[in-house]
């Protein structure tokens, strides 16, 4: 029979680079004690917090899952934004402002939730989203070509030419 004599899990700080679990067991009827070290108490390198674009910039899947766009599209949108967005004074990088805005567009997370993730105030979150979307609207308005009404009627299937209203 074994009895638990000592248990410890060592964390030096919130940015602990290692962790360790020590179990000391003493045999119930034996004289010697045994010590086991279990590295399963945590990761060898722990990181805490949300690192935004810095975490995701080298991972296509993370960018796509968060924003719904590829890393190439993200980079393209980033390149058309002005380098100095002075609408809202904040410590956030332009990359994180775009990331916040695209996450909001894709997932419709609340401003409160986004403000917690990015560690900024709710009004700043709203202003950042509005300003980035405004810049993107101005910069990309010529990217979508709307055909004229006559072009639409000429290319419309015959079945739809007599249709006045479509209700889904």
C-alpha positions in Angstrom: 0.0 0.0 0.0 1.2 3.5 -0.9 0.4 6.7 0.9 0.7 10.2 -0.5 3.2 12.2 1.5 3.8 15.2 -0.7 2.4 16.8 -3.8 3.5 20.0 -5.5 3.0 21.8 -8.8 5.4 24.6 -9.4 4.5 27.8 -11.3 7.0 30.6 -11.0 4.9 33.4 -12.7 2.1 33.9 -15.2 4.7 33.4 -18.0 6.2 30.2 -16.6 8.6 28.6 -19.1 8.3 25.2 -17.4 6.2 23.4 -14.9 6.7 20.3 -12.8 4.8 18.0 -10.6 6.5 16.1 -7.8 4.9 13.1 -6.1 6.6 11.6 -3.1 5.2 8.3 -2.0 6.1 6.3 1.0 5.5 2.5 1.1 3.1 1.6 3.8 5.3 -1.2 5.2 8.7 -0.4 3.6 11.4 1.8 4.9 12.5 3.7 1.8 10.5 6.4 0.0 10.3 7.0 -3.7 10.0 10.3 -5.6 8.4 10.6 -9.0 8.6 13.6 -11.3 5.7 14.1 -13.7 6.0 16.7 -16.4 2.3 16.5 -17.1 1.5 19.4 -14.8 1.7 21.9 -17.7 3.4 22.7 -21.0 7.1 23.2 -21.3 6.3 26.7 -22.6 3.2 28.4 -21.5 1.8 31.6 -22.9 -1.1 33.5 -21.6 -3.5 35.9 -23.3 -4.6 36.7 -26.8 -1.8 37.8 -29.2 -4.0 38.7 -32.2 -2.3 39.0 -35.5 1.1 38.1 -34.0 -0.2 34.6 -33.2 -2.0 34.1 -36.5 0.2 35.7 -39.1 2.0 32.6 -40.1 -1.0 30.3 -39.9 -3.4 30.3 -42.9 -5.9 28.2 -41.0 -6.1 30.5 -38.0 -6.6 33.6 -40.1 -9.3 31.8 -42.2 -11.1 30.4 -39.2 -11.1 33.8 -37.4 -11.9 36.0 -40.4 -13.3 33.9 -43.2 -10.6 35.2 -45.6 -7.2 33.8 -46.7 -3.9 35.2 -45.5 -3.4 36.6 -49.0 -6.8 38.5 -48.9 -6.0 39.7 -45.4 -2.7 41.0 -46.6 -4.4 42.7 -49.6 -6.9 44.4 -47.4 -4.2 45.4 -45.0 -2.2 47.0 -47.9 -5.1 49.2 -49.0 -5.7 50.6 -45.5 -4.0 53.9 -44.7 -0.9 53.3 -42.6 -2.1 55.8 -40.0 -5.7 55.3 -38.9 -6.0 58.2 -36.5 -9.7 58.0 -36.0 -9.2 56.1 -32.7 -6.1 56.6 -30.6 -5.1 53.2 -29.3 -2.1 50.9 -28.9 -3.5 48.5 -31.4 -1.6 47.8 -34.6 -3.3 48.2 -37.9 -3.1 44.4 -38.4 -5.1 43.9 -35.1 -7.6 46.6 -36.1 -8.2 44.7 -39.4 -8.4 41.4 -37.6 -10.9 42.8 -35.1 -13.1 44.1 -37.9 -13.0 40.9 -40.0 -13.8 38.8 -36.9 -16.7 41.1 -36.2 -17.9 40.8 -39.8 -17.6 37.0 -39.9 -18.9 36.0 -36.5 -20.9 39.1 -35.3 -19.3 38.9 -31.9 -20.4 41.6 -29.5 -18.3 44.7 -29.0 -18.0 43.8 -25.3 -16.6 40.4 -26.2 -14.2 41.8 -28.7 -13.1 44.5 -26.3 -12.2 41.8 -23.8 -10.2 39.8 -26.3 -8.3 42.8 -27.6 -8.0 44.5 -24.2 -9.5 47.8 -25.3 -12.7 49.7 -24.3 -16.0 48.9 -25.8 -16.3 52.4 -27.4 -12.8 52.0 -28.9 -13.9 48.6 -30.3 -16.9 50.1 -32.0 -14.9 53.1 -33.4 -12.2 50.8 -34.7 -14.7 48.6 -36.5 -16.6 51.5 -38.0 -13.4 53.3 -39.2 -11.9 50.1 -40.7 -15.1 49.2 -42.5 -15.5 52.8 -43.8 -11.9 52.7 -45.2 -12.5 49.3 -46.8 -15.8 50.5 -48.3 -14.1 53.5 -49.9 -11.1 51.5 -51.1 -13.1 48.6 -52.6 -16.2 50.2 -54.0 -14.9 49.8 -57.5 -14.1 46.1 -57.1 -17.7 45.0 -57.6 -19.1 45.8 -61.0 -22.9 46.1 -61.1 -24.3 45.5 -64.6 -26.9 47.9 -65.9 -30.6 47.1 -65.8 -30.7 46.5 -69.6 -27.7 44.1 -69.4 -29.5 42.2 -66.7 -32.7 42.0 -68.7 -30.8 40.9 -71.9 -29.1 38.0 -70.1 -32.0 36.9 -67.9 -33.5 33.4 -68.6 -36.9 33.5 -70.2 -38.5 31.9 -67.2 -37.6 35.0 -65.1 -38.5 37.7 -67.7 -42.2 37.6 -66.7 -41.4 37.3 -63.0 -42.3 40.4 -61.0 -41.4 39.3 -57.5 -39.4 36.4 -56.0 -40.2 35.5 -52.4 -37.9 33.2 -50.5 
